[in-house]
Amino acid sequence: MHEGEEDHIHLDEDAVAYVGERVDLTSVGVDIGSSTSHLVFSKLVLERQGKRLSSRYAVTQREIINRSPIIFTPYTSSGQIDAPALGLFIAESYGGAGLGPEDVDGGAVIMTGEAALRENARAVVDLFSRESGKFVCATAGPNLESLLAAHGSGAAELSLGSEEPLLNVDIGGGTTKFAVCHHGEVSETAAIHLGARLIAWDQEDRIVRLEEAGRRHIRVAGLALPSRGARVSGEMLDRLADYMGRYIVAIIRGARPDGQEGFWITPALRSKDPFKRIVFSGGVAEYTYGHETREFGDLGPRLAAAVRRHAEAASLELLEPREAIRATCIGASQYTVQLSGDTIFLTDPAPLPLRSVPVVAVAGISEPSAKQIAHAVRQAMSRLDLGDDGDQRFALALKWTYGADYKSLRELCTGIVEALPGTKDGRPLLLVMDADIAGIIGALLQQEFQVQGSIVCIDQVQLREFDYIDIGRVLPAQNVVPVVVKSLVFH
């Protein structure tokens, strides 16, 4: 890695961040879902967009070099994820790609759906982080999964250049996620308990899986409730799939079917206007667009046919996704190197370096008022399924265009503390600003707002949603910190 005269900086004893003009990376995305799991291997080319060290690297080329087989996520008889079986599949996928762990520079492990709720889900995700230190690891709740699906399917990008919003509908095994896309951004997300594997059967048509949400849909559809092990008829499955298809399309059209309230995992979509342009993603979308014809003992083919039938009857415009079942399988991580400004604020440098800290990007601040700032912070955290005062570490990233006057900055600090009350009781606070105000903000929070926990406040670093950051130790000669930004890549 030290060939030639490439410049580099050390984040700590084990990490080197190269800052040459071009960086070539091999990356892997791992999606562990409630129904299926799979990997995608990619080659990335990143080029520095300017001559200064603080300029960002951008992905200029991305090539998918291998897609693993898709397997049903393995579970033990106790209902936990079968980590050894999953590990064997991942090892075989690496072998199929002709790669070893030492050949991969980075990647993302995303655990979604019901899999993220299993007792040992965190341990499975942490396994990757411990083994390599290269991976961004996250368990995705319904809102984050909706965001990932909308970007991974290409729906967010397809919404550019049109005043009409576009709706991404990701239909998986246990849930259906909705994401409203407008001008390239996701403005709203929601999810319901509806999916193709809420009921599943074996080769003899005997039920081997019937989730509680599946039972409720069967009852609401007016069908007789079968028992586990009973044979199911094609007529019953057709009627259930037709009901589910009508249900999804009714939501798309702004209606609220009877009995729907109890199926929302998140608050219901606020938009009551019908959507006209739709992108379907998720496993069911493979059937919707004719990419898959095989049956796997679930409602996938029937539900896809029903959704398409009712969508066409409603004259909806169905746009082709870039990815369907792999929409939430993040293919790579984009590495960029920046330096902070020289007005950083640290109550204690001991927490540094930090690795793979998720970024909560705050948007929608139209005026420097504490009330609006607090609301924007809470909204940003909600989008990533973070509680208002949970114990998960994150970096709060703010774009600030209101200057450095005392009144405005005090409103900013008030809003942050209101949204994150745990900071008053000792919870660490990591702030990343794009404007040159870190020193002032840190001092205000510590001295006037009596924030008891450690404060790390850096500035002149640009972050966005889906970024994860590594922050190195302070470079004393310049009083700056190196920052490696790892961004989930969707296109």
Helices and strands as residue ranges (DSSP letters): E 8-10, E 16-18, E 22-32, E 36-48, E 57-67, E 71-72, H 83-96, G 101-103, E 106-111, G 113-117, H 121-132, E 135-139, H 142-152, H 155-158, E 166-171, E 176-182, E 185-192, E 199-201, E 207-210, H 212-220, H 234-252, G 261-263, E 277-281, H 283-288, H 300-313, E 317-319, E 333-339, E 345-346, E 354-362, H 370-383, E 395-398, H 406-419, G 421-425, E 429-433, H 438-447, E 455-458, E 467-471, E 482-488
